[in-house]
Each structure stands twice: as C-alpha cells, then as structure tokens.
Amino acid sequence: MTSEDFLAELEREWEWRTDEIRHLKNLIGTEPVEVRRNDFRKALVVLLYSHFEGFCVLALQHYRDAVNMAGLSCRSAIPAIVAGAWDKVFSAMQSGDAKCKIFANALPDDANLHTRWRRRHFVEEVDRLNAIPVVVPEDTIDSESNLKVSVLKRNLFLLGLEHSFVDAHSGSIQRLLTLRNGVAHGTHRNGIQEPEYVVVEDAVNNVCEQLIVYLDDAFRNQRFRKIPLNINMIGPL
C-alpha cells in the first residue's frame, strides 16, 4: 500500500460521513419552527456520534492493517507494535499453565519454578520472535466500548501513536457521548439547541481531522519502525 493510497482511504471514509451529517443539518435547517429544529437535532447528535466512533475505529484498524502489510520484522518495530504482536506470547508467559518438563512430575505445584521456566523459555526464543513478521492482533483496538476519550487514547497508545491531541477536546467529546446516550436511552427528551450542537460537532471535526494528519504522518514516515524515515515531521509518535 502506498502512502497516497493510505491517505486517500482515510479521506474517502471521512468525506462520506461528513456529507451525511451536512445533509441532515441542511434538512433540519429548512424547518421554520425553532423548537422542532431543536427536537430534530437530537437525531443529528446520534448520527454525529455514530460517525465519530465509526470513523475513529475504522481509521485505527486501517493503520493496523497497513502496519501488518508492511512485512516488518519485530526486530525492526517500535516497542508498542512488538508488544501487540507478542500478545499471545506474553499471555502464555504470565498466566499460562505450561510447566517445566524436568520438574513437571517431581514439583508439579511449584508455581514460582514453572513461572521462571516460562520466562527462561521466552528468553531462549527472543531471537526467533524478533525475526518473525509483525502481526498486530485485531483485538488491540477496542471497538466494543463507547468511544470515550480514554478509550480512544488507549487505542492510540497501544499502536504507539500520539494521543495527547485528544485532551483539548475531552470535555466536548464526553458531552457528545452523554447527549447521545441520553437520546438513545430516552432519558434526554428535551431538544438540543444549535450552540450546544456546534460545540460537539467542532470537537468531532477537530479530533478526526487531526487523527487523519497523525495517521498519515505515521504511515508515510513509517513511525512504526524503530528508526522512522523522517523524524522531523510532527515529532515522535
């Protein structure tokens, strides 16, 4: 995948979503009665959140897939990427039930001994593990939870990506989530006035547009490598 193809996919995905939001906004704007416009804006909030969550998850999955397709060995990848690629290895080492064959019968319940054996086995396998291609698992990205700021930052962090840019919009994003849940669950029955909607929409636009910039930079300069192609663009991710 070329960097141009990578960016184009992100832009296409964001464009159709913003078009859909804009069309509904325009339709609501044709309603002459303000109270009814406020009521209709509840549907707009639900749509806005849906596209915010959908785009962010898809964009991060797109980046993860692009990293996996790069054919990079774990030896050459940044620690965050390797940690994801070795997820099953670490799980087996930390909580697996494998026992040292030498002492499996003589000391079957010596948990400390068998933990140390798993660690030793890991150390013995490090060179081989470093040589295997990077495959970041699908469940690295949490696509099940509501996309709170903390969940979005978690997903970015686990991919070794910049995440502090989200903080400036955390209050507005949380407000959007609260509004969306209230509307969807029937607890928010009042209409939503335009000024309040504008704040949450601006936050979504800023976060998603910055996400495109960071992902484009990360892929274009291969910041998933220990030594990226260009370290002077946006800064370390």
Residue pairs with C-beta under 8 A, 6 or more apart in sequence:
1 66
1 69
3 216
3 219
3 220
6 62
6 66
6 215
6 216
6 219
6 220
7 212
7 216
7 219
7 220
9 62
10 59
10 62
10 212
10 215
10 216
11 212
13 55
13 58
13 59
13 62
14 55
14 208
14 209
14 212
17 51
17 54
17 55
18 51
18 205
20 47
20 51
21 44
21 47
21 48
21 51
21 201
24 43
24 44
24 47
25 44
28 37
28 40
28 41
28 44
29 37
31 37
31 40
35 191
37 191
37 194
38 190
38 191
38 192
38 193
38 194
39 191
40 191
41 191
41 192
41 193
41 194
41 197
42 183
42 188
42 191
42 192
43 183
44 192
44 197
45 176
45 179
45 180
45 183
45 192
45 197
45 200
46 180
46 183
46 184
48 176
48 180
48 200
48 201
48 204
49 176
49 177
49 179
49 180
51 204
52 147
52 173
52 176
52 204
52 207
52 208
53 146
53 147
55 208
56 147
56 152
56 155
56 207
56 208
56 211
57 141
57 143
57 147
57 155
59 208
59 211
59 212
59 215
60 141
60 155
60 156
60 159
60 215
61 138
61 141
61 143
62 215
63 159
63 161
63 215
63 218
63 219
64 136
64 138
64 140
64 141
64 159
66 219
67 81
67 134
67 136
67 159
67 219
67 224
68 134
68 135
68 136
70 134
70 222
70 224
71 133
72 81
72 133
72 134
72 224
72 225
73 130
73 131
73 132
73 133
73 134
74 81
74 82
74 85
74 86
74 129
74 130
74 131
74 132
74 133
74 134
75 130
75 131
76 225
76 226
77 85
77 134
77 224
77 225
77 226
78 160
78 223
78 224
78 225
78 226
79 160
80 157
80 158
80 159
80 160
81 134
81 136
81 159
81 160
81 224
82 134
83 90
83 158
84 136
84 137
84 140
84 158
84 159
85 132
85 134
85 135
85 136
85 137
86 129
87 137
87 140
88 137
89 122
89 125
89 129
92 98
92 118
93 118
93 119
93 121
93 122
96 118
98 114
98 117
98 118
98 121
99 108
99 114
99 117
100 113
100 114
100 117
103 110
103 113
103 114
103 117
107 113
134 224
136 159
140 155
140 158
140 159
141 155
141 158
141 159
142 151
142 154
142 155
145 151
146 177
146 181
147 177
148 173
148 174
148 177
149 166
149 167
149 169
149 170
149 173
149 174
152 163
152 166
152 173
152 207
153 163
153 166
156 162
156 163
156 166
157 163
160 223
160 224
160 237
161 214
161 215
161 218
161 237
162 214
162 234
162 235
162 237
165 207
165 210
165 214
166 173
166 207
168 206
169 203
169 206
169 207
172 199
172 200
172 202
172 203
173 200
173 203
173 204
173 207
175 196
175 199
175 200
176 200
176 203
176 204
179 188
179 192
179 196
179 200
181 187
182 188
213 234
214 234
214 237
217 223
217 233
217 234
217 237
218 224
218 237
220 229
221 228
221 229
221 230
221 231
221 233
222 228
222 229
223 236
223 237
